[in-house]
Amino acid sequence: MKIGVTCYPTVGGSGTVATELGLAIARRGHEVHFICYALPYRLGRVPPGVTFHEVTVPAYPLFQYPPYSLALASQMADAVRNHGIELLHVHYAIPHAISAYLAREILGGGPKLVVTLHGTDITVVGADPSFLPIVRLGIERADVVTAVSQSLADETHERLGVKREIEVIPNFVDPDRYDRDFAAAHRRRLSPDGAPLLVHASNFRPVKRVLDVLEIFRLVHERVPSHLAMVGDGPDRPAAERFARDAGLAHRVEFLGNVSPVEGVMGAGDVFLLPSSEESFGLAALEAMACGVPVVASNAGGIPELVVHGRGGFIFPVGATETMAACIVTLLSNPHELVRQRELARRRAVENFAVAKVVDRYEDLYHRLLGA
Ligand code: GMT
């Protein structure tokens, strides 16, 4: 099969899933064409059969907002025409779904279209009236639409008024990416005194509630002296750094920025924190679980489909910082229970979200669409 993949190439869950899926499909002997505005950050060692097509958006003084969606549609049409791409799989609806639809219009038919919804493309930006009609059109014109959780599929029906079927294919993780020695080296650096280490990783957007992360840590640290590693970057990072300084915790909290591979730091932790207000799936939590790190999270969106309370993770209402902190204190004070939760977290990730099974589902979907 010849598959075109479009995603945001920057650090983030949808780009990670799209890139790892494309690489896995290429390793199975198919031809994969990434059509993006930059090389996806997660590409790493590229197997044979992978090609990159860069989308360039010409600058022109008249354009206050360079029309990326149109340049993408033209590049998609060009790649399909010149390379015989049979199916375009776009990740994140805005604007990729409508660009793929336009590419097919340019070609007067041609490739099958698969749209994977990831979360904020529906729950935050997609539901905004300035995008809603165009997102809905892109979703309705695709051949197959998938969502990374049942919760996201339901929200797409309810909030966007979409009527069509949406197939749920969860996100996945490669359990073999976790390197114990590498994580141990991070641990020695992040907790030189051997105290417990809490970890959070995100894009520091408002939905991630990073100030809740700091507040939970403050409450835990009062009872069990600990460290906190904050991985990632984004608009709320300055406020989070200020909180740490004002609370006198700067010497216990390390802001690492975007580190790669993220599993190095995640695997170094005792507990992973994800208290988001919106979270369609929570790929970062799954990555932590695959490293054998239990998760303390909110019950937002699709998180309960990933984290089973008491079995490698714990979920609480959004904003319940005191309860979350109390749960962590109990866990850190009971080493046997912490070890048990570590094992349960790893087992849940490996048994339910391992890469091979989920890639099988996407490959079957492609075969089904192409009649192969
Ligand atoms: O807007 C974001 O938070 C980024 C977005 C992305 O493109 O990475 O994250 C969403 O997609 C991930 C991959 O499917 C999910 O694991 C995240 O839960 C989801 N983020 C939200 O729903 C907030």
Boltz pocket constraint, residues with backbone or C-beta under 6 A from the ligand:
constraints:
  - pocket:
      binder: B
      contacts: [[A, 11], [A, 12], [A, 13], [A, 14], [A, 15], [A, 17], [A, 92], [A, 117], [A, 118], [A, 119], [A, 120], [A, 121], [A, 148], [A, 171], [A, 203], [A, 205], [A, 207], [A, 278], [A, 279], [A, 280], [A, 281], [A, 282], [A, 283], [A, 284]]
      max_distance: 6.0
